[in-house]
């Protein structure tokens, strides 16, 4: 009998995770291709605090962003070619 087996990559999607540690924004990106990732950080009033395009390679990527800001809650937006994430992140030293 012939048994069909799917690829190990079936259903694999790009993944973004954002969290804070010691006043830094930690960004983890699993990318399906080499590309630019757009990162934007806003304060609670909507004022732009940080904006950058980061280059990621296919696979796992890790970045530490150190915006020089006061303690508080910030909105972090991360966008790849295929997915995006907006998350509230507390930045506390």
N, C-alpha and C positions, 0 to 999 in steps of 0.2 A: 504494500500500500504506500502511496505517496502522502507524505505529511508536509503541509505548508508551514513555514516558520517565518514570522515577521522580522523585520530588521530590528536590531537593538535600539536604533534611534527613533523608532516610531513613537510619536507622541512627545518627543523631547521639544521643549519650548524654551525660549529665552526667559531668564529669571533675573529679577532685580531685588536686592534686599538692602535696606537702609536702616542704620541704627547709630546711636551716639555713645561715645565713651570719652570721658575726661575732657569735655568741651569740643571734641572732634566729631565730624560726621564720617562714619565708616560706610563705604559703598561696596557692595559685592554684586558683580554682574556676571551671569553666565550667558555668553553670546554664541550664536550659531555662525557668526562670520566676523571678519575684521571690519570695524566700523567706528564712527564717532558716536559718543553718547553725550547728550546735552544735559547738563546739570544746572539747576537754578534753585537758589535758596531765597525765601522771602521771610521778613519778620511778620509778627502778628497783625500789623497794620497793612500788609501787602507791599511794603517797600522792598525793592530789590536789594539783596545783601551780597549775593555771590552769583556769578554766571561763568560757566566754562564748558568747553567741549573737550571731552576726554577720549583718547584713542584706546579702544579695546581690541583684543585679538580673539580669535575663536577659542572658546573654552572659558575657564574661570579667570576673572579679573578682580583685583582688590585695590581700592583707593582709600586714602585718608585725606579728608578735606578739613582744613583748619581755618574757618572763617573767624576773623577777629571780631567777636560780637559779645554783647553782655549776656549774662545768664537769661534764659527764657525759652519759649516754645517757638520753633521755626517750621515753616513749610518747605519741604525738600521735594522738588520735581525732578525726575530722571526719565529720559526718553531715549529709546533705541529706535532702530528702523521698524521693529515689529511690536514693541510693547512700551508701556509707560507706567510710571508709578508716582503718586503724590502721597506724601506721608508727613504727619506732624512728628517732629523730632525735638525732644528737650535737649538743649545744650547747656550743661552745667559743669562748672569746673570744680 
